[in-house]
Protein backbone atom coordinates (compact mmCIF):
# COMPACT_ATOMS: atom_id res chain seq x y z
CA UNK A 1 0.00 0.00 0.00
CA UNK A 2 1.43 3.39 -0.92
CA UNK A 3 1.59 6.33 1.48
CA UNK A 4 -1.26 8.08 -0.34
CA UNK A 5 -3.73 5.26 0.33
CA UNK A 6 -5.87 5.57 3.42
CA UNK A 7 -5.68 3.01 6.17
CA UNK A 8 -8.82 2.20 8.08
CA UNK A 9 -9.86 -0.72 10.30
CA UNK A 10 -11.68 -2.50 7.49
CA UNK A 11 -8.73 -2.26 5.10
CA UNK A 12 -6.34 -3.49 7.80
CA UNK A 13 -8.57 -6.48 8.58
CA UNK A 14 -8.84 -7.33 4.88
CA UNK A 15 -5.06 -7.14 4.54
CA UNK A 16 -4.59 -9.32 7.61
CA UNK A 17 -6.99 -11.95 6.21
CA UNK A 18 -5.15 -11.86 2.87
CA UNK A 19 -1.74 -12.35 4.47
CA UNK A 20 -3.09 -15.06 6.79
CA UNK A 21 -4.42 -16.92 3.74
CA UNK A 22 -1.09 -16.59 1.98
CA UNK A 23 0.66 -17.95 5.07
CA UNK A 24 -1.72 -20.91 5.17
CA UNK A 25 -1.07 -21.70 1.50
CA UNK A 26 2.66 -21.27 2.09
CA UNK A 27 2.69 -24.10 4.61
CA UNK A 28 1.87 -26.63 1.90
CA UNK A 29 4.37 -25.02 -0.48
CA UNK A 30 7.15 -25.26 2.12
CA UNK A 31 6.19 -28.84 2.94
CA UNK A 32 6.18 -29.83 -0.72
CA UNK A 33 9.52 -28.14 -1.39
CA UNK A 34 11.09 -29.77 1.66
CA UNK A 35 9.80 -33.18 0.53
CA UNK A 36 11.33 -32.58 -2.89
CA UNK A 37 14.61 -31.67 -1.24
CA UNK A 38 14.60 -34.82 0.89
CA UNK A 39 13.88 -36.97 -2.17
CA UNK A 40 16.71 -35.31 -4.10
CA UNK A 41 19.10 -35.62 -1.16
CA UNK A 42 18.29 -39.32 -0.80
CA UNK A 43 18.81 -39.87 -4.55
CA UNK A 44 22.17 -38.10 -4.38
CA UNK A 45 23.34 -40.06 -1.34
CA UNK A 46 22.36 -43.38 -2.92
CA UNK A 47 23.94 -42.53 -6.27
CA UNK A 48 27.10 -41.40 -4.50
CA UNK A 49 27.29 -44.63 -2.51
CA UNK A 50 26.76 -46.75 -5.64
CA UNK A 51 29.41 -44.81 -7.58
CA UNK A 52 31.84 -44.95 -4.67
CA UNK A 53 31.44 -48.71 -4.30
CA UNK A 54 31.63 -49.33 -8.05
CA UNK A 55 34.96 -47.58 -8.52
CA UNK A 56 38.09 -49.61 -7.86
CA UNK A 57 41.06 -47.80 -6.44
CA UNK A 58 42.19 -46.01 -3.31
CA UNK A 59 39.59 -44.30 -1.08
CA UNK A 60 40.45 -40.74 -2.13
CA UNK A 61 40.17 -41.73 -5.78
CA UNK A 62 36.84 -43.49 -5.17
CA UNK A 63 35.47 -40.34 -3.51
CA UNK A 64 36.49 -38.08 -6.39
CA UNK A 65 35.11 -40.54 -8.94
CA UNK A 66 31.81 -40.68 -7.05
CA UNK A 67 31.58 -36.86 -6.88
CA UNK A 68 32.07 -36.65 -10.64
CA UNK A 69 29.62 -39.48 -11.33
CA UNK A 70 26.88 -37.85 -9.23
CA UNK A 71 27.09 -34.26 -10.44
CA UNK A 72 23.54 -34.29 -11.85
CA UNK A 73 22.07 -35.67 -8.62
CA UNK A 74 24.00 -33.13 -6.57
CA UNK A 75 22.80 -30.30 -8.80
CA UNK A 76 19.18 -31.48 -8.46
CA UNK A 77 19.58 -31.70 -4.68
CA UNK A 78 21.06 -28.21 -4.51
CA UNK A 79 18.28 -26.76 -6.68
CA UNK A 80 15.67 -28.38 -4.43
CA UNK A 81 17.43 -26.93 -1.39
CA UNK A 82 17.41 -23.45 -2.92
CA UNK A 83 13.69 -23.76 -3.73
CA UNK A 84 12.87 -24.87 -0.18
CA UNK A 85 14.94 -22.11 1.42
CA UNK A 86 13.27 -19.53 -0.83
CA UNK A 87 9.79 -20.75 0.15
CA UNK A 88 10.81 -20.71 3.82
CA UNK A 89 12.11 -17.12 3.55
CA UNK A 90 8.89 -16.10 1.82
CA UNK A 91 6.90 -17.65 4.67
CA UNK A 92 8.96 -15.76 7.24
CA UNK A 93 8.48 -12.51 5.29
CA UNK A 94 4.72 -13.06 5.31
CA UNK A 95 4.77 -13.62 9.06
CA UNK A 96 6.65 -10.33 9.45
CA UNK A 97 4.14 -8.61 7.19
CA UNK A 98 1.31 -9.99 9.33
CA UNK A 99 2.93 -8.66 12.49
CA UNK A 100 3.36 -5.24 10.86
CA UNK A 101 -0.29 -5.19 9.81
CA UNK A 102 -1.36 -6.16 13.31
CA UNK A 103 0.70 -3.27 14.64
CA UNK A 104 -0.88 -0.87 12.15
CA UNK A 105 -4.29 -2.20 13.16
CA UNK A 106 -3.56 -1.56 16.84
CA UNK A 107 -2.43 1.99 16.05
CA UNK A 108 -5.54 2.68 14.00
CA UNK A 109 -7.84 1.27 16.69
CA UNK A 110 -6.10 3.48 19.22
CA UNK A 111 -6.46 6.49 16.95
CA UNK A 112 -10.15 5.80 16.38
CA UNK A 113 -10.79 5.29 20.10
CA UNK A 114 -9.56 8.80 20.94
CA UNK A 115 -11.11 10.54 17.93
CA UNK A 116 -13.46 13.29 19.00
CA UNK A 117 -12.31 13.34 22.61
CA UNK A 118 -11.03 16.51 24.15
CA UNK A 119 -13.11 18.65 21.86
CA UNK A 120 -15.61 21.10 23.28
DOLUMNU-841121 format. One line per 5 residues: number of its first residue (from 0); their letters; for each residue x, y, z of C-alpha. Coordinates in steps of 0.05 Angstrom, whole numbers. Example, Ala and Ser with C-alpha at 12.3 -4.5 7.8 and 13.67 -1.06 7.14 Angstrom:
0> AS> 246:-90:156  273:-21:143
***
This chain:
0> XXXXX> 0:0:0  29:68:-18  32:127:30  -25:162:-7  -75:105:7
5> XXXXX> -117:111:68  -114:60:123  -176:44:162  -197:-14:206  -234:-50:150
10> XXXXX> -175:-45:102  -127:-70:156  -171:-130:172  -177:-147:98  -101:-143:91
15> XXXXX> -92:-186:152  -140:-239:124  -103:-237:57  -35:-247:89  -62:-301:136
20> XXXXX> -88:-338:75  -22:-332:40  13:-359:101  -34:-418:103  -21:-434:30
25> XXXXX> 53:-425:42  54:-482:92  37:-533:38  87:-500:-10  143:-505:42
30> XXXXX> 124:-577:59  124:-597:-14  190:-563:-28  222:-595:33  196:-664:11
35> XXXXX> 227:-652:-58  292:-633:-25  292:-696:18  278:-739:-43  334:-706:-82
40> XXXXX> 382:-712:-23  366:-786:-16  376:-797:-91  443:-762:-88  467:-801:-27
45> XXXXX> 447:-868:-58  479:-851:-125  542:-828:-90  546:-893:-50  535:-935:-113
50> XXXXX> 588:-896:-152  637:-899:-93  629:-974:-86  633:-987:-161  699:-952:-170
55> XXXXX> 762:-992:-157  821:-956:-129  844:-920:-66  792:-886:-22  809:-815:-43
60> XXXXX> 803:-835:-116  737:-870:-103  709:-807:-70  730:-762:-128  702:-811:-179
65> XXXXX> 636:-814:-141  632:-737:-138  641:-733:-213  592:-790:-227  538:-757:-185
70> XXXXX> 542:-685:-209  471:-686:-237  441:-713:-172  480:-663:-131  456:-606:-176
75> XXXXX> 384:-630:-169  392:-634:-94  421:-564:-90  366:-535:-134  313:-568:-89
80> XXXXX> 349:-539:-28  348:-469:-58  274:-475:-75  257:-497:-4  299:-442:28
85> XXXXX> 265:-391:-17  196:-415:3  216:-414:76  242:-342:71  178:-322:36
90> XXXXX> 138:-353:93  179:-315:145  170:-250:106  94:-261:106  95:-272:181
95> XXXXX> 133:-207:189  83:-172:144  26:-200:187  59:-173:250  67:-105:217
100> XXXXX> -6:-104:196  -27:-123:266  14:-65:293  -18:-17:243  -86:-44:263
105> XXXXX> -71:-31:337  -49:40:321  -111:54:280  -157:25:334  -122:70:384
110> XXXXX> -129:130:339  -203:116:328  -216:106:402  -191:176:419  -222:211:359
115> XXXXX> -269:266:380  -246:267:452  -221:330:483  -262:373:437  -312:422:466
***
